Amino acid sequence: MKTLVLGMGNTILCDDGVGIYVVREVAARFQRRDVEFDEASVGGLRILDVIGGYERVIMVDAIQTPDGEPGEIHRLSPQDMRVSLHAGSSHDLTLPGALALGRGMGMMLPADEDFVIVAIEVEDVLTFSESCTPAVEKAIARAVEVVLGALTSEYAEA
């Protein structure tokens, strides 16, 4: 199954780059011809250009929830992502909205059950820094293992 492991974020905004850092480490440790690795800092409709054509996606990104503790790791699906921090226009749809629109246009996109989101609770996504906060930095190794586990279990089931 053609798989994309996608690190999301911006590496100059403190914890916002955590998804990219995790995926870089996974890419260094996991090599298969049918698995590709990429980095992106887009959302809404623009994400369709990145994930189109893949049968399976593992997306790694920063998340901030009201009760979350920095460094916590969540395994989610697109349907868990109901709100968007930047939903000011039709170009900033939620992930489920963008996927539905892409599918409606006939794009080849992974089904929700083949779309895994590994989200790391973060503390600071506004400060200019190329380093993560200590709790988020500690979570990177654990998040790498979660992604490797998702990749390994997917291939064991295939």
N, CA, C and O atoms as a GROMACS GRO file, in nm:
protein
  632
    1MET      N    1   0.085  -0.117   0.000
    1MET     CA    2   0.000   0.000   0.000
    1MET      C    3   0.090   0.125   0.000
    1MET      O    4   0.178   0.137   0.085
    2LYS      N    5   0.069   0.214  -0.091
    2LYS     CA    6   0.150   0.335  -0.101
    2LYS      C    7   0.120   0.426   0.019
    2LYS      O    8   0.008   0.472   0.037
    3THR      N    9   0.224   0.448   0.101
    3THR     CA   10   0.208   0.518   0.229
    3THR      C   11   0.292   0.644   0.234
    3THR      O   12   0.406   0.646   0.187
    4LEU      N   13   0.234   0.748   0.291
    4LEU     CA   14   0.305   0.874   0.317
    4LEU      C   15   0.312   0.895   0.468
    4LEU      O   16   0.210   0.888   0.537
    5VAL      N   17   0.432   0.921   0.518
    5VAL     CA   18   0.449   0.963   0.657
    5VAL      C   19   0.483   1.111   0.650
    5VAL      O   20   0.588   1.149   0.598
    6LEU      N   21   0.395   1.193   0.702
    6LEU     CA   22   0.400   1.338   0.682
    6LEU      C   23   0.421   1.412   0.813
    6LEU      O   24   0.338   1.404   0.904
    7GLY      N   25   0.531   1.486   0.822
    7GLY     CA   26   0.558   1.571   0.937
    7GLY      C   27   0.505   1.711   0.908
    7GLY      O   28   0.541   1.773   0.809
    8MET      N   29   0.420   1.758   0.996
    8MET     CA   30   0.358   1.891   0.979
    8MET      C   31   0.420   1.989   1.077
    8MET      O   32   0.463   1.951   1.186
    9GLY      N   33   0.426   2.115   1.037
    9GLY     CA   34   0.468   2.218   1.130
    9GLY      C   35   0.564   2.317   1.071
    9GLY      O   36   0.587   2.323   0.951
   10ASN      N   37   0.621   2.395   1.162
   10ASN     CA   38   0.716   2.500   1.126
   10ASN      C   39   0.830   2.493   1.227
   10ASN      O   40   0.809   2.520   1.346
   11THR      N   41   0.948   2.458   1.180
   11THR     CA   42   1.061   2.435   1.271
   11THR      C   43   1.122   2.561   1.329
   11THR      O   44   1.216   2.552   1.408
   12ILE      N   45   1.072   2.678   1.295
   12ILE     CA   46   1.124   2.800   1.359
   12ILE      C   47   1.026   2.855   1.462
   12ILE      O   48   1.047   2.964   1.515
   13LEU      N   49   0.919   2.780   1.490
   13LEU     CA   50   0.822   2.823   1.590
   13LEU      C   51   0.815   2.723   1.705
   13LEU      O   52   0.712   2.660   1.729
   14CYS      N   53   0.924   2.710   1.775
   14CYS     CA   54   0.936   2.630   1.896
   14CYS      C   55   0.873   2.491   1.878
   14CYS      O   56   0.919   2.414   1.795
   15ASP      N   57   0.770   2.458   1.954
   15ASP     CA   58   0.711   2.325   1.952
   15ASP      C   59   0.636   2.292   1.823
   15ASP      O   60   0.607   2.176   1.797
   16ASP      N   61   0.605   2.391   1.742
   16ASP     CA   62   0.529   2.366   1.620
   16ASP      C   63   0.602   2.273   1.524
   16ASP      O   64   0.538   2.208   1.441
   17GLY      N   65   0.732   2.264   1.534
   17GLY     CA   66   0.809   2.176   1.446
   17GLY      C   67   0.818   2.032   1.489
   17GLY      O   68   0.885   1.953   1.424
   18VAL      N   69   0.752   1.994   1.597
   18VAL     CA   70   0.768   1.860   1.652
   18VAL      C   71   0.731   1.751   1.552
   18VAL      O   72   0.797   1.647   1.550
   19GLY      N   73   0.630   1.770   1.472
   19GLY     CA   74   0.592   1.669   1.373
   19GLY      C   75   0.702   1.644   1.273
   19GLY      O   76   0.726   1.529   1.233
   20ILE      N   77   0.769   1.750   1.231
   20ILE     CA   78   0.879   1.737   1.136
   20ILE      C   79   0.996   1.664   1.200
   20ILE      O   80   1.058   1.577   1.138
   21TYR      N   81   1.028   1.699   1.325
   21TYR     CA   82   1.139   1.632   1.394
   21TYR      C   83   1.114   1.483   1.409
   21TYR      O   84   1.205   1.402   1.392
   22VAL      N   85   0.990   1.446   1.441
   22VAL     CA   86   0.955   1.305   1.458
   22VAL      C   87   0.971   1.231   1.325
   22VAL      O   88   1.030   1.124   1.320
   23VAL      N   89   0.918   1.288   1.218
   23VAL     CA   90   0.923   1.220   1.088
   23VAL      C   91   1.065   1.209   1.036
   23VAL      O   92   1.099   1.109   0.972
   24ARG      N   93   1.148   1.307   1.061
   24ARG     CA   94   1.288   1.296   1.019
   24ARG      C   95   1.355   1.177   1.086
   24ARG      O   96   1.432   1.104   1.023
   25GLU      N   97   1.326   1.157   1.214
   25GLU     CA   98   1.385   1.043   1.286
   25GLU      C   99   1.328   0.911   1.236
   25GLU      O  100   1.403   0.814   1.220
   26VAL      N  101   1.198   0.906   1.210
   26VAL     CA  102   1.138   0.783   1.157
   26VAL      C  103   1.199   0.750   1.021
   26VAL      O  104   1.231   0.634   0.994
   27ALA      N  105   1.216   0.849   0.936
   27ALA     CA  106   1.274   0.828   0.802
   27ALA      C  107   1.415   0.772   0.811
   27ALA      O  108   1.456   0.692   0.726
   28ALA      N  109   1.489   0.812   0.912
   28ALA     CA  110   1.625   0.762   0.928
   28ALA      C  111   1.626   0.616   0.974
   28ALA      O  112   1.726   0.546   0.957
   29ARG      N  113   1.516   0.570   1.032
   29ARG     CA  114   1.511   0.435   1.089
   29ARG      C  115   1.426   0.335   1.011
   29ARG      O  116   1.436   0.214   1.035
   30PHE      N  117   1.344   0.383   0.919
   30PHE     CA  118   1.249   0.293   0.849
   30PHE      C  119   1.260   0.314   0.699
   30PHE      O  120   1.235   0.424   0.649
   31GLN      N  121   1.297   0.211   0.629
   31GLN     CA  122   1.315   0.221   0.484
   31GLN      C  123   1.232   0.112   0.415
   31GLN      O  124   1.253  -0.007   0.437
   32ARG      N  125   1.139   0.153   0.333
   32ARG     CA  126   1.062   0.064   0.246
   32ARG      C  127   1.034   0.138   0.117
   32ARG      O  128   1.014   0.260   0.117
   33ARG      N  129   1.031   0.066   0.009
   33ARG     CA  130   1.008   0.129  -0.121
   33ARG      C  131   0.869   0.192  -0.132
   33ARG      O  132   0.852   0.292  -0.202
   34ASP      N  133   0.770   0.135  -0.064
   34ASP     CA  134   0.634   0.186  -0.075
   34ASP      C  135   0.597   0.285   0.036
   34ASP      O  136   0.480   0.318   0.053
   35VAL      N  137   0.696   0.333   0.111
   35VAL     CA  138   0.673   0.434   0.214
   35VAL      C  139   0.756   0.557   0.181
   35VAL      O  140   0.878   0.548   0.164
   36GLU      N  141   0.690   0.670   0.172
   36GLU     CA  142   0.757   0.797   0.145
   36GLU      C  143   0.743   0.888   0.266
   36GLU      O  144   0.648   0.876   0.343
   37PHE      N  145   0.838   0.978   0.280
   37PHE     CA  146   0.840   1.073   0.392
   37PHE      C  147   0.841   1.214   0.334
   37PHE      O  148   0.906   1.241   0.233
   38ASP      N  149   0.766   1.303   0.400
   38ASP     CA  150   0.761   1.441   0.352
   38ASP      C  151   0.734   1.532   0.471
   38ASP      O  152   0.697   1.488   0.580
   39GLU      N  153   0.755   1.661   0.447
   39GLU     CA  154   0.730   1.766   0.546
   39GLU      C  155   0.642   1.872   0.482
   39GLU      O  156   0.656   1.901   0.364
   40ALA      N  157   0.552   1.929   0.561
   40ALA     CA  158   0.464   2.033   0.508
   40ALA      C  159   0.422   2.127   0.619
   40ALA      O  160   0.422   2.092   0.737
   41SER      N  161   0.386   2.246   0.579
   41SER     CA  162   0.333   2.344   0.674
   41SER      C  163   0.208   2.409   0.615
   41SER      O  164   0.190   2.531   0.622
   42VAL      N  165   0.123   2.325   0.557
   42VAL     CA  166   0.000   2.373   0.493
   42VAL      C  167  -0.121   2.307   0.557
   42VAL      O  168  -0.109   2.206   0.626
   43GLY      N  169  -0.235   2.365   0.535
   43GLY     CA  170  -0.360   2.309   0.585
   43GLY      C  171  -0.471   2.338   0.488
   43GLY      O  172  -0.447   2.384   0.376
   44GLY      N  173  -0.594   2.311   0.530
   44GLY     CA  174  -0.710   2.336   0.445
   44GLY      C  175  -0.700   2.262   0.314
   44GLY      O  176  -0.655   2.147   0.310
   45LEU      N  177  -0.740   2.327   0.208
   45LEU     CA  178  -0.738   2.265   0.076
   45LEU      C  179  -0.597   2.233   0.029
   45LEU      O  180  -0.578   2.139  -0.048
   46ARG      N  181  -0.500   2.308   0.075
   46ARG     CA  182  -0.362   2.288   0.028
   46ARG      C  183  -0.306   2.152   0.069
   46ARG      O  184  -0.213   2.102   0.005
   47ILE      N  185  -0.360   2.093   0.174
   47ILE     CA  186  -0.309   1.963   0.217
   47ILE      C  187  -0.338   1.855   0.113
   47ILE      O  188  -0.267   1.754   0.106
   48LEU      N  189  -0.442   1.875   0.032
   48LEU     CA  190  -0.478   1.776  -0.068
   48LEU      C  191  -0.366   1.756  -0.171
   48LEU      O  192  -0.346   1.645  -0.220
   49ASP      N  193  -0.294   1.862  -0.203
   49ASP     CA  194  -0.182   1.850  -0.296
   49ASP      C  195  -0.071   1.762  -0.239
   49ASP      O  196   0.002   1.699  -0.315
   50VAL      N  197  -0.059   1.759  -0.108
   50VAL     CA  198   0.048   1.682  -0.044
   50VAL      C  199   0.009   1.535  -0.030
   50VAL      O  200   0.092   1.447  -0.053
   51ILE      N  201  -0.116   1.507   0.007
   51ILE     CA  202  -0.156   1.370   0.039
   51ILE      C  203  -0.225   1.298  -0.075
   51ILE      O  204  -0.248   1.178  -0.067
   52GLY      N  205  -0.258   1.369  -0.182
   52GLY     CA  206  -0.325   1.306  -0.295
   52GLY      C  207  -0.240   1.197  -0.356
   52GLY      O  208  -0.119   1.213  -0.373
   53GLY      N  209  -0.303   1.085  -0.390
   53GLY     CA  210  -0.233   0.975  -0.455
   53GLY      C  211  -0.182   0.869  -0.360
   53GLY      O  212  -0.130   0.766  -0.404
   54TYR      N  213  -0.198   0.890  -0.229
   54TYR     CA  214  -0.153   0.791  -0.131
   54TYR      C  215  -0.272   0.711  -0.080
   54TYR      O  216  -0.383   0.764  -0.066
   55GLU      N  217  -0.249   0.583  -0.054
   55GLU     CA  218  -0.353   0.496  -0.001
   55GLU      C  219  -0.358   0.500   0.151
   55GLU      O  220  -0.461   0.470   0.212
   56ARG      N  221  -0.246   0.537   0.213
   56ARG     CA  222  -0.236   0.542   0.358
   56ARG      C  223  -0.151   0.663   0.395
   56ARG      O  224  -0.050   0.691   0.330
   57VAL      N  225  -0.193   0.734   0.499
   57VAL     CA  226  -0.118   0.851   0.547
   57VAL      C  227  -0.103   0.840   0.698
   57VAL      O  228  -0.199   0.810   0.770
   58ILE      N  229   0.018   0.864   0.744
   58ILE     CA  230   0.043   0.883   0.887
   58ILE      C  231   0.094   1.026   0.900
   58ILE      O  232   0.205   1.058   0.857
   59MET      N  233   0.013   1.112   0.959
   59MET     CA  234   0.046   1.252   0.976
   59MET      C  235   0.089   1.276   1.120
   59MET      O  236   0.023   1.230   1.214
   60VAL      N  237   0.199   1.348   1.139
   60VAL     CA  238   0.247   1.379   1.273
   60VAL      C  239   0.247   1.530   1.287
   60VAL      O  240   0.302   1.602   1.204
   61ASP      N  241   0.182   1.578   1.395
   61ASP     CA  242   0.165   1.723   1.409
   61ASP      C  243   0.154   1.760   1.556
   61ASP      O  244   0.130   1.677   1.643
   62ALA      N  245   0.171   1.888   1.580
   62ALA     CA  246   0.150   1.947   1.713
   62ALA      C  247   0.000   1.965   1.735
   62ALA      O  248  -0.076   1.984   1.640
   63ILE      N  249  -0.041   1.959   1.861
   63ILE     CA  250  -0.180   1.983   1.895
   63ILE      C  251  -0.185   2.054   2.030
   63ILE      O  252  -0.099   2.032   2.116
   64GLN      N  253  -0.285   2.137   2.048
   64GLN     CA  254  -0.310   2.198   2.179
   64GLN      C  255  -0.457   2.179   2.211
   64GLN      O  256  -0.545   2.228   2.140
   65THR      N  257  -0.483   2.107   2.320
   65THR     CA  258  -0.620   2.084   2.365
   65THR      C  259  -0.637   2.149   2.502
   65THR      O  260  -0.539   2.171   2.574
   66PRO      N  261  -0.761   2.180   2.539
   66PRO     CA  262  -0.782   2.252   2.666
   66PRO      C  263  -0.724   2.184   2.789
   66PRO      O  264  -0.672   2.252   2.878
   67ASP      N  265  -0.730   2.052   2.796
   67ASP     CA  266  -0.683   1.982   2.915
   67ASP      C  267  -0.554   1.905   2.892
   67ASP      O  268  -0.512   1.827   2.977
   68GLY      N  269  -0.492   1.926   2.776
   68GLY     CA  270  -0.372   1.850   2.742
   68GLY      C  271  -0.249   1.894   2.819
   68GLY      O  272  -0.236   2.011   2.855
   69GLU      N  273  -0.160   1.799   2.843
   69GLU     CA  274  -0.033   1.825   2.908
   69GLU      C  275   0.077   1.818   2.803
   69GLU      O  276   0.081   1.722   2.726
   70PRO      N  277   0.166   1.916   2.797
   70PRO     CA  278   0.275   1.911   2.699
   70PRO      C  279   0.349   1.777   2.704
   70PRO      O  280   0.387   1.729   2.811
   71GLY      N  281   0.367   1.720   2.586
   71GLY     CA  282   0.435   1.592   2.575
   71GLY      C  283   0.342   1.472   2.561
   71GLY      O  284   0.386   1.364   2.524
   72GLU      N  285   0.213   1.490   2.589
   72GLU     CA  286   0.118   1.380   2.570
   72GLU      C  287   0.107   1.348   2.421
   72GLU      O  288   0.117   1.437   2.336
   73ILE      N  289   0.087   1.222   2.391
   73ILE     CA  290   0.076   1.179   2.252
   73ILE      C  291  -0.062   1.119   2.231
   73ILE      O  292  -0.108   1.036   2.310
   74HIS      N  293  -0.128   1.163   2.124
   74HIS     CA  294  -0.261   1.113   2.089
   74HIS      C  295  -0.255   1.047   1.952
   74HIS      O  296  -0.188   1.095   1.861
   75ARG      N  297  -0.326   0.936   1.938
   75ARG     CA  298  -0.344   0.873   1.807
   75ARG      C  299  -0.488   0.901   1.766
   75ARG      O  300  -0.583   0.855   1.831
   76LEU      N  301  -0.504   0.975   1.657
   76LEU     CA  302  -0.635   1.024   1.616
   76LEU      C  303  -0.664   0.985   1.472
   76LEU      O  304  -0.579   0.934   1.400
   77SER      N  305  -0.789   1.012   1.432
   77SER     CA  306  -0.830   0.996   1.292
   77SER      C  307  -0.877   1.133   1.242
   77SER      O  308  -0.897   1.224   1.323
   78PRO      N  309  -0.895   1.149   1.113
   78PRO     CA  310  -0.943   1.279   1.062
   78PRO      C  311  -1.074   1.322   1.126
   78PRO      O  312  -1.096   1.441   1.147
   79GLN      N  313  -1.160   1.228   1.158
   79GLN     CA  314  -1.290   1.264   1.216
   79GLN      C  315  -1.278   1.322   1.357
   79GLN      O  316  -1.372   1.383   1.407
   80ASP      N  317  -1.163   1.302   1.420
   80ASP     CA  318  -1.139   1.362   1.552
   80ASP      C  319  -1.105   1.510   1.540
   80ASP      O  320  -1.108   1.582   1.640
   81MET      N  321  -1.072   1.555   1.421
   81MET     CA  322  -1.027   1.692   1.399
   81MET      C  323  -1.145   1.777   1.351
   81MET      O  324  -1.164   1.794   1.230
   82ARG      N  325  -1.223   1.828   1.442
   82ARG     CA  326  -1.345   1.900   1.407
   82ARG      C  327  -1.329   2.051   1.401
   82ARG      O  328  -1.415   2.119   1.346
   83VAL      N  329  -1.222   2.104   1.455
   83VAL     CA  330  -1.204   2.249   1.455
   83VAL      C  331  -1.071   2.284   1.390
   83VAL      O  332  -0.979   2.203   1.384
   84SER      N  333  -1.064   2.407   1.342
   84SER     CA  334  -0.942   2.457   1.281
   84SER      C  335  -0.908   2.590   1.344
   84SER      O  336  -0.994   2.678   1.355
   85LEU      N  337  -0.784   2.606   1.385
   85LEU     CA  338  -0.740   2.732   1.445
   85LEU      C  339  -0.749   2.847   1.346
   85LEU      O  340  -0.768   2.962   1.386
   86HIS      N  341  -0.736   2.817   1.216
   86HIS     CA  342  -0.731   2.921   1.114
   86HIS      C  343  -0.847   2.910   1.015
   86HIS      O  344  -0.825   2.922   0.895
   87ALA      N  345  -0.968   2.887   1.062
   87ALA     CA  346  -1.082   2.866   0.972
   87ALA      C  347  -1.147   2.998   0.933
   87ALA      O  348  -1.268   3.016   0.952
   88GLY      N  349  -1.070   3.088   0.879
   88GLY     CA  350  -1.121   3.218   0.841
   88GLY      C  351  -1.172   3.226   0.699
   88GLY      O  352  -1.233   3.327   0.662
   89SER      N  353  -1.150   3.123   0.616
   89SER     CA  354  -1.197   3.126   0.479
   89SER      C  355  -1.214   2.984   0.428
   89SER      O  356  -1.179   2.887   0.496
   90SER      N  357  -1.269   2.973   0.308
   90SER     CA  358  -1.290   2.840   0.250
   90SER      C  359  -1.158   2.769   0.221
   90SER      O  360  -1.157   2.648   0.202
   91HIS      N  361  -1.047   2.843   0.219
   91HIS     CA  362  -0.917   2.782   0.197
   91HIS      C  363  -0.863   2.716   0.323
   91HIS      O  364  -0.764   2.644   0.317
   92ASP      N  365  -0.926   2.740   0.436
   92ASP     CA  366  -0.882   2.684   0.563
   92ASP      C  367  -0.987   2.590   0.621
   92ASP      O  368  -1.030   2.606   0.736
   93LEU      N  369  -1.027   2.493   0.541
   93LEU     CA  370  -1.122   2.393   0.586
   93LEU      C  371  -1.059   2.304   0.692
   93LEU      O  372  -0.937   2.295   0.702
   94THR      N  373  -1.143   2.240   0.770
   94THR     CA  374  -1.092   2.138   0.861
   94THR      C  375  -1.040   2.022   0.777
   94THR      O  376  -1.070   2.012   0.658
   95LEU      N  377  -0.962   1.936   0.838
   95LEU     CA  378  -0.911   1.820   0.766
   95LEU      C  379  -1.025   1.732   0.713
   95LEU      O  380  -1.021   1.693   0.596
   96PRO      N  381  -1.127   1.700   0.794
   96PRO     CA  382  -1.237   1.620   0.738
   96PRO      C  383  -1.306   1.691   0.621
   96PRO      O  384  -1.346   1.625   0.524
   97GLY      N  385  -1.320   1.822   0.629
   97GLY     CA  386  -1.382   1.896   0.520
   97GLY      C  387  -1.299   1.892   0.393
   97GLY      O  388  -1.353   1.873   0.284
   98ALA      N  389  -1.170   1.908   0.406
   98ALA     CA  390  -1.081   1.902   0.290
   98ALA      C  391  -1.082   1.762   0.228
   98ALA      O  392  -1.087   1.749   0.106
   99LEU      N  393  -1.078   1.658   0.311
   99LEU     CA  394  -1.082   1.522   0.260
   99LEU      C  395  -1.214   1.494   0.187
   99LEU      O  396  -1.214   1.432   0.080
  100ALA      N  397  -1.325   1.538   0.244
  100ALA     CA  398  -1.455   1.517   0.180
  100ALA      C  399  -1.462   1.588   0.046
  100ALA      O  400  -1.512   1.533  -0.052
  101LEU      N  401  -1.412   1.710   0.040
  101LEU     CA  402  -1.413   1.784  -0.085
  101LEU      C  403  -1.324   1.715  -0.188
  101LEU      O  404  -1.364   1.700  -0.304
  102GLY      N  405  -1.204   1.674  -0.148
  102GLY     CA  406  -1.114   1.605  -0.240
  102GLY      C  407  -1.175   1.476  -0.293
  102GLY      O  408  -1.165   1.447  -0.412
  103ARG      N  409  -1.237   1.399  -0.205
  103ARG     CA  410  -1.300   1.274  -0.248
  103ARG      C  411  -1.416   1.304  -0.344
  103ARG      O  412  -1.436   1.233  -0.442
  104GLY      N  413  -1.491   1.409  -0.312
  104GLY     CA  414  -1.601   1.450  -0.399
  104GLY      C  415  -1.554   1.490  -0.538
  104GLY      O  416  -1.630   1.478  -0.635
  105MET      N  417  -1.432   1.539  -0.548
  105MET     CA  418  -1.375   1.577  -0.678
  105MET      C  419  -1.307   1.459  -0.746
  105MET      O  420  -1.250   1.474  -0.854
  106GLY      N  421  -1.312   1.341  -0.682
  106GLY     CA  422  -1.256   1.221  -0.743
  106GLY      C  423  -1.108   1.199  -0.716
  106GLY      O  424  -1.046   1.116  -0.782
  107MET      N  425  -1.051   1.272  -0.621
  107MET     CA  426  -0.909   1.253  -0.589
  107MET      C  427  -0.889   1.119  -0.518
  107MET      O  428  -0.974   1.074  -0.442
  108MET      N  429  -0.775   1.057  -0.545
  108MET     CA  430  -0.738   0.936  -0.472
  108MET      C  431  -0.682   0.979  -0.337
  108MET      O  432  -0.573   1.036  -0.329
  109LEU      N  433  -0.756   0.952  -0.231
  109LEU     CA  434  -0.717   0.989  -0.095
  109LEU      C  435  -0.741   0.869  -0.004
  109LEU      O  436  -0.829   0.787  -0.032
  110PRO      N  437  -0.663   0.857   0.103
  110PRO     CA  438  -0.685   0.744   0.193
  110PRO      C  439  -0.821   0.752   0.262
  110PRO      O  440  -0.870   0.861   0.293
  111ALA      N  441  -0.879   0.636   0.287
  111ALA     CA  442  -1.001   0.630   0.367
  111ALA      C  443  -0.967   0.671   0.510
  111ALA      O  444  -0.851   0.664   0.550
  112ASP      N  445  -1.066   0.715   0.585
  112ASP     CA  446  -1.040   0.759   0.722
  112ASP      C  447  -0.970   0.653   0.805
  112ASP      O  448  -0.886   0.686   0.889
  113GLU      N  449  -1.003   0.525   0.784
  113GLU     CA  450  -0.938   0.420   0.862
  113GLU      C  451  -0.792   0.399   0.821
  113GLU      O  452  -0.717   0.332   0.893
  114ASP      N  453  -0.752   0.454   0.708
  114ASP     CA  454  -0.613   0.445   0.662
  114ASP      C  455  -0.540   0.578   0.678
  114ASP      O  456  -0.436   0.601   0.615
  115PHE      N  457  -0.594   0.664   0.761
  115PHE     CA  458  -0.536   0.797   0.786
  115PHE      C  459  -0.515   0.810   0.937
  115PHE      O  460  -0.611   0.829   1.012
  116VAL      N  461  -0.391   0.799   0.980
  116VAL     CA  462  -0.358   0.806   1.122
  116VAL      C  463  -0.293   0.941   1.151
  116VAL      O  464  -0.206   0.986   1.078
  117ILE      N  465  -0.337   1.003   1.258
  117ILE     CA  466  -0.276   1.129   1.302
  117ILE      C  467  -0.212   1.104   1.437
  117ILE      O  468  -0.278   1.065   1.533
  118VAL      N  469  -0.082   1.126   1.443
  118VAL     CA  470  -0.009   1.118   1.570
  118VAL      C  471   0.012   1.263   1.612
  118VAL      O  472   0.088   1.337   1.550
  119ALA      N  473  -0.057   1.302   1.718
  119ALA     CA  474  -0.056   1.441   1.762
  119ALA      C  475   0.015   1.452   1.897
  119ALA      O  476  -0.016   1.378   1.991
  120ILE      N  477   0.108   1.544   1.905
  120ILE     CA  478   0.185   1.565   2.028
  120ILE      C  479   0.139   1.696   2.091
  120ILE      O  480   0.145   1.802   2.029
  121GLU      N  481   0.094   1.687   2.217
  121GLU     CA  482   0.054   1.808   2.288
  121GLU      C  483   0.175   1.898   2.304
  121GLU      O  484   0.283   1.854   2.344
  122VAL      N  485   0.156   2.025   2.271
  122VAL     CA  486   0.266   2.120   2.275
  122VAL      C  487   0.236   2.234   2.372
  122VAL      O  488   0.122   2.254   2.414
  123GLU      N  489   0.339   2.307   2.404
  123GLU     CA  490   0.328   2.417   2.499
  123GLU      C  491   0.337   2.554   2.430
  123GLU      O  492   0.261   2.645   2.463
  124ASP      N  493   0.431   2.567   2.336
  124ASP     CA  494   0.459   2.698   2.277
  124ASP      C  495   0.476   2.686   2.126
  124ASP      O  496   0.571   2.625   2.078
  125VAL      N  497   0.383   2.744   2.052
  125VAL     CA  498   0.392   2.745   1.906
  125VAL      C  499   0.402   2.886   1.851
  125VAL      O  500   0.382   2.909   1.732
  126LEU      N  501   0.433   2.981   1.938
  126LEU     CA  502   0.439   3.121   1.895
  126LEU      C  503   0.578   3.182   1.903
  126LEU      O  504   0.607   3.279   1.833
  127THR      N  505   0.663   3.128   1.988
  127THR     CA  506   0.797   3.185   2.007
  127THR      C  507   0.889   3.140   1.894
  127THR      O  508   0.892   3.022   1.858
  128PHE      N  509   0.965   3.235   1.840
  128PHE     CA  510   1.065   3.199   1.740
  128PHE      C  511   1.179   3.124   1.809
  128PHE      O  512   1.251   3.181   1.890
  129SER      N  513   1.193   2.996   1.776
  129SER     CA  514   1.298   2.913   1.832
  129SER      C  515   1.305   2.786   1.750
  129SER      O  516   1.203   2.734   1.705
  130GLU      N  517   1.425   2.736   1.729
  130GLU     CA  518   1.441   2.609   1.658
  130GLU      C  519   1.452   2.492   1.756
  130GLU      O  520   1.490   2.382   1.716
  131SER      N  521   1.419   2.515   1.882
  131SER     CA  522   1.420   2.411   1.984
  131SER      C  523   1.280   2.397   2.043
  131SER      O  524   1.206   2.495   2.056
  132CYS      N  525   1.246   2.274   2.077
  132CYS     CA  526   1.118   2.249   2.144
  132CYS      C  527   1.134   2.273   2.294
  132CYS      O  528   1.245   2.272   2.347
  133THR      N  529   1.022   2.294   2.362
  133THR     CA  530   1.024   2.304   2.507
  133THR      C  531   1.064   2.166   2.563
  133THR      O  532   1.048   2.065   2.494
  134PRO      N  533   1.114   2.160   2.686
  134PRO     CA  534   1.165   2.033   2.741
  134PRO      C  535   1.065   1.917   2.737
  134PRO      O  536   1.104   1.806   2.700
  135ALA      N  537   0.940   1.938   2.774
  135ALA     CA  538   0.843   1.828   2.776
  135ALA      C  539   0.816   1.775   2.636
  135ALA      O  540   0.798   1.655   2.616
  136VAL      N  541   0.813   1.864   2.539
  136VAL     CA  542   0.788   1.823   2.401
  136VAL      C  543   0.912   1.755   2.344
  136VAL      O  544   0.900   1.656   2.272
  137GLU      N  545   1.028   1.805   2.375
  137GLU     CA  546   1.153   1.741   2.332
  137GLU      C  547   1.159   1.596   2.380
  137GLU      O  548   1.198   1.507   2.305
  138LYS      N  549   1.120   1.573   2.506
  138LYS     CA  550   1.121   1.437   2.561
  138LYS      C  551   1.021   1.346   2.491
  138LYS      O  552   1.040   1.225   2.484
  139ALA      N  553   0.912   1.405   2.438
  139ALA     CA  554   0.807   1.326   2.373
  139ALA      C  555   0.846   1.279   2.234
  139ALA      O  556   0.784   1.187   2.180
  140ILE      N  557   0.947   1.340   2.173
  140ILE     CA  558   0.984   1.305   2.036
  140ILE      C  559   1.018   1.157   2.023
  140ILE      O  560   0.969   1.091   1.932
  141ALA      N  561   1.100   1.104   2.111
  141ALA     CA  562   1.139   0.962   2.103
  141ALA      C  563   1.018   0.871   2.117
  141ALA      O  564   1.007   0.770   2.046
  142ARG      N  565   0.926   0.905   2.206
  142ARG     CA  566   0.805   0.823   2.222
  142ARG      C  567   0.716   0.831   2.098
  142ARG      O  568   0.658   0.731   2.057
  143ALA      N  569   0.705   0.950   2.040
  143ALA     CA  570   0.624   0.967   1.919
  143ALA      C  571   0.684   0.890   1.802
  143ALA      O  572   0.611   0.834   1.721
  144VAL      N  573   0.816   0.887   1.793
  144VAL     CA  574   0.883   0.808   1.690
  144VAL      C  575   0.842   0.662   1.703
  144VAL      O  576   0.812   0.597   1.602
  145GLU      N  577   0.840   0.611   1.824
  145GLU     CA  578   0.800   0.472   1.846
  145GLU      C  579   0.654   0.448   1.809
  145GLU      O  580   0.620   0.342   1.756
  146VAL      N  581   0.568   0.544   1.836
  146VAL     CA  582   0.426   0.532   1.797
  146VAL      C  583   0.415   0.523   1.645
  146VAL      O  584   0.341   0.439   1.593
  147VAL      N  585   0.487   0.608   1.574
  147VAL     CA  586   0.482   0.606   1.427
  147VAL      C  587   0.541   0.476   1.374
  147VAL      O  588   0.483   0.413   1.286
  148LEU      N  589   0.655   0.435   1.426
  148LEU     CA  590   0.714   0.308   1.383
  148LEU      C  591   0.618   0.192   1.411
  148LEU      O  592   0.606   0.100   1.330
  149GLY      N  593   0.552   0.195   1.524
  149GLY     CA  594   0.453   0.092   1.556
  149GLY      C  595   0.338   0.092   1.458
  149GLY      O  596   0.291  -0.015   1.417
  150ALA      N  597   0.291   0.210   1.420
  150ALA     CA  598   0.182   0.218   1.321
  150ALA      C  599   0.228   0.162   1.187
  150ALA      O  600   0.153   0.089   1.122
  151LEU      N  601   0.348   0.195   1.146
  151LEU     CA  602   0.401   0.142   1.020
  151LEU      C  603   0.417  -0.009   1.027
  151LEU      O  604   0.380  -0.080   0.933
  152THR      N  605   0.471  -0.059   1.134
  152THR     CA  606   0.497  -0.202   1.149
  152THR      C  607   0.365  -0.280   1.155
  152THR      O  608   0.352  -0.384   1.091
  153SER      N  609   0.267  -0.231   1.232
  153SER     CA  610   0.139  -0.302   1.242
  153SER      C  611   0.064  -0.298   1.111
  153SER      O  612  -0.005  -0.395   1.077
  154GLU      N  613   0.074  -0.190   1.036
  154GLU     CA  614   0.007  -0.183   0.908
  154GLU      C  615   0.062  -0.287   0.813
  154GLU      O  616  -0.014  -0.349   0.738
  155TYR      N  617   0.193  -0.308   0.815
  155TYR     CA  618   0.251  -0.406   0.724
  155TYR      C  619   0.230  -0.548   0.773
  155TYR      O  620   0.230  -0.642   0.693
  156ALA      N  621   0.213  -0.567   0.903
  156ALA     CA  622   0.184  -0.700   0.955
  156ALA      C  623   0.043  -0.742   0.914
  156ALA      O  624   0.017  -0.860   0.890
  157GLU      N  625  -0.049  -0.642   0.907
  157GLU     CA  626  -0.188  -0.672   0.870
  157GLU      C  627  -0.204  -0.689   0.720
  157GLU      O  628  -0.298  -0.756   0.676
  158ALA      N  629  -0.117  -0.630   0.639
  158ALA     CA  630  -0.133  -0.632   0.494
  158ALA      C  631  -0.107  -0.768   0.434
  158ALA      O  632  -0.116  -0.785   0.312
   0.00000   0.00000   0.00000
